[in-house]
Amino acid sequence: MINLGIIGTNWISGQFVEAALSTGEYELTAVYSRKLATAQAFGEPFGEVEYATDLHTFFGIQHMDTVYIASPNSLHFGHAKEAILAGKNVIVEKPAFSTPEEMDEIISLANEQHVFFFEAARNFHEKGFQKVRDLLPLKNEILGASFTYMKYSSRYDQVLDGGEPNIFSPHFSGGALMDLGVYLVYTAVAWFGMPNEVHYFARKVSTGVDGLGWGILRYDLFDVTIQPGKIGDSYATSEVYFDKGTLVLNGVNAIEDVVYHDRNLKQREKIEIHPAENPMAEEALNFAKVISHPTDSKYGILYEEWVELARNVNQVIYDLRKSAGIIFDADSK
Ligand SMILES: NC(=O)c1ccc[n+]([C@@H]2O[C@H](COP(=O)([O-])OP(=O)(O)OC[C@H]3O[C@@H](n4cnc5c(N)ncnc54)[C@H](OP(=O)(O)O)[C@@H]3O)[C@@H](O)[C@H]2O)c1
């Protein structure tokens, strides 16, 4: 059984804990919050849980072996580093880190300490995502792709009122590319590999981060466009274009509906996708398999693939962000 500790008590941590418990592989062992009452309110429905309001005490909980980190983006690095130094595996919410330097340091440290680092990129771990990835080579030459994820954030109301909520703050490594674009970049890099060149054209909000933007990832033979946004809504599908047809997806952040339109046969082929009830259950199960079988090379190979993917996605996001002149506090550390 994996003994799980939690940093960050917003709704996403609740969803992850429920997903983790539903796999039968985890127990909730400890909750950290800046306020005891918040930690208790979070942990109470899950039975016997230890609470901590300082990180030293939290990481000192011996029987907690794995920490899920869902703090604001810029705090992930410090939290992950301390957890790893205390000998814990870390599951870090997307986007795991702000810069390639942070990513490299955590990967090296996790290797040195013989613990696992996972980026909680839930879309990548969905079976539907893998099913589409396996299908792509069968559909012949890729001509390009277009991925969109734009959803109005109620926290943008605070920006309009002159505020700076974490998710729109450069101090906390916020913005549309970091928050939603990460799913699109994960898809591009997992399905097509590393692009040769990237460009991002951002519409910045008053805090200095991107409210929405358009990105281009250039490959040898095709381009992929990405469109993340948090200040408006998109109802567009995501698409992959082939010389003989088009794959149309409801989106790539949570794949539910996929149809292949074959131009020559003039027919539509529906690809069966069965999304999990809790969208975080598949990643929680995947991480558990690796943690529980540390010497099994089958899982070791998968783990190495995920780590390299996390590293590559981080690099692409960083390059996109730099091309748009979006600067975070984390850049000058
Ligand atoms: N996978 C997904 O589907 C998904 C969905 C949503 C979010 N996320 C990711 O989850 C992470 C958290 O996102 P969020 O929107 O929940 O962030 P958030 O509300 O800004 O903060 C999350 C938690 O961190 C703590 N916190 C907030 N501000 C802090 C500060 N200034 N200093 C120290 N701790 C602070 C709070 O916990 P305490 O008050 O208990 O300390 C809070 O509940 C992000 O990395 C985000 O990308 C993932």
The ligand as an SDF file (V2000), in Angstrom:
LIG
                    3D

 48 52  0  0  0  0  0  0  0  0999 V2000
   -4.7180   17.9680  -13.2680 N   0  0  0  0  0  0  0  0  0  0  0  0
   -5.7200   18.8040  -13.2750 C   0  0  0  0  0  0  0  0  0  0  0  0
   -6.7620   18.5550  -13.8570 O   0  0  0  0  0  0  0  0  0  0  0  0
   -5.5590   20.1020  -12.5140 C   0  0  0  0  0  0  0  0  0  0  0  0
   -6.6830   20.8970  -12.2780 C   0  0  0  0  0  0  0  0  0  0  0  0
   -6.5110   22.0500  -11.4990 C   0  0  0  0  0  0  0  0  0  0  0  0
   -5.2550   22.3990  -11.0310 C   0  0  0  0  0  0  0  0  0  0  0  0
   -4.1900   21.6050  -11.3310 N   0  0  0  0  0  0  0  0  0  0  0  0
   -2.8470   21.9670  -10.8570 C   0  0  0  0  0  0  0  0  0  0  0  0
   -2.8550   21.9290   -9.4310 O   0  0  0  0  0  0  0  0  0  0  0  0
   -1.9930   22.9240   -8.9160 C   0  0  0  0  0  0  0  0  0  0  0  0
   -2.7680   23.7890   -7.9410 C   0  0  0  0  0  0  0  0  0  0  0  0
   -3.7150   24.5250   -8.6610 O   0  0  0  0  0  0  0  0  0  0  0  0
   -4.8380   25.3670   -7.8860 P   0  0  0  0  0  0  0  0  0  0  0  0
   -5.6250   26.0710   -8.8840 O   0  0  0  0  0  0  0  0  0  0  0  0
   -5.5280   24.4730   -6.8910 O   0  0  0  0  0  0  0  0  0  0  0  0
   -3.8860   26.3980   -7.1050 O   0  0  0  0  0  0  0  0  0  0  0  0
   -4.1980   27.3850   -5.9100 P   0  0  0  0  0  0  0  0  0  0  0  0
   -5.6530   27.3380   -5.5880 O   0  0  0  0  0  0  0  0  0  0  0  0
   -3.5950   28.6970   -6.2180 O   0  0  0  0  0  0  0  0  0  0  0  0
   -3.3780   26.7500   -4.7030 O   0  0  0  0  0  0  0  0  0  0  0  0
   -3.4750   25.3750   -4.3660 C   0  0  0  0  0  0  0  0  0  0  0  0
   -3.2030   25.1990   -2.8900 C   0  0  0  0  0  0  0  0  0  0  0  0
   -1.8970   25.6450   -2.5760 O   0  0  0  0  0  0  0  0  0  0  0  0
   -1.9060   26.3620   -1.3450 C   0  0  0  0  0  0  0  0  0  0  0  0
   -1.5090   27.7510   -1.6110 N   0  0  0  0  0  0  0  0  0  0  0  0
   -2.2030   28.7130   -2.2710 C   0  0  0  0  0  0  0  0  0  0  0  0
   -1.5440   29.8780   -2.3100 N   0  0  0  0  0  0  0  0  0  0  0  0
   -0.3820   29.6530   -1.6550 C   0  0  0  0  0  0  0  0  0  0  0  0
    0.7270   30.4630   -1.3310 C   0  0  0  0  0  0  0  0  0  0  0  0
    0.7640   31.7530   -1.6920 N   0  0  0  0  0  0  0  0  0  0  0  0
    1.7350   29.9060   -0.6310 N   0  0  0  0  0  0  0  0  0  0  0  0
    1.6980   28.6190   -0.2440 C   0  0  0  0  0  0  0  0  0  0  0  0
    0.6590   27.7910   -0.5060 N   0  0  0  0  0  0  0  0  0  0  0  0
   -0.3520   28.3030   -1.2120 C   0  0  0  0  0  0  0  0  0  0  0  0
   -3.3390   26.3010   -0.8050 C   0  0  0  0  0  0  0  0  0  0  0  0
   -3.4000   25.2270    0.1210 O   0  0  0  0  0  0  0  0  0  0  0  0
   -3.4090   25.5290    1.7060 P   0  0  0  0  0  0  0  0  0  0  0  0
   -4.2600   26.7400    1.9140 O   0  0  0  0  0  0  0  0  0  0  0  0
   -3.9880   24.2810    2.2570 O   0  0  0  0  0  0  0  0  0  0  0  0
   -1.9830   25.7320    2.1150 O   0  0  0  0  0  0  0  0  0  0  0  0
   -4.1610   25.9880   -2.0230 C   0  0  0  0  0  0  0  0  0  0  0  0
   -5.2870   25.2070   -1.7590 O   0  0  0  0  0  0  0  0  0  0  0  0
   -1.4490   23.7100  -10.1160 C   0  0  0  0  0  0  0  0  0  0  0  0
   -0.1760   23.2200  -10.4370 O   0  0  0  0  0  0  0  0  0  0  0  0
   -2.4390   23.3900  -11.2140 C   0  0  0  0  0  0  0  0  0  0  0  0
   -1.8650   23.4440  -12.5020 O   0  0  0  0  0  0  0  0  0  0  0  0
   -4.3260   20.4690  -12.0380 C   0  0  0  0  0  0  0  0  0  0  0  0
  1  2  1  0
  2  3  2  0
  2  4  1  0
  4  5  1  0
  4 48  2  0
  5  6  2  0
  6  7  1  0
  7  8  2  0
  8  9  1  0
  8 48  1  0
  9 10  1  0
  9 46  1  0
 10 11  1  0
 11 12  1  0
 11 44  1  0
 12 13  1  0
 13 14  1  0
 14 15  2  0
 14 16  1  0
 14 17  1  0
 17 18  1  0
 18 19  2  0
 18 20  1  0
 18 21  1  0
 21 22  1  0
 22 23  1  0
 23 24  1  0
 23 42  1  0
 24 25  1  0
 25 26  1  0
 25 36  1  0
 26 27  1  0
 26 35  1  0
 27 28  2  0
 28 29  1  0
 29 30  1  0
 29 35  2  0
 30 31  1  0
 30 32  2  0
 32 33  1  0
 33 34  2  0
 34 35  1  0
 36 37  1  0
 36 42  1  0
 37 38  1  0
 38 39  2  0
 38 40  1  0
 38 41  1  0
 42 43  1  0
 44 45  1  0
 44 46  1  0
 46 47  1  0
M  CHG  2   8   1  16  -1
M  END
$$$$
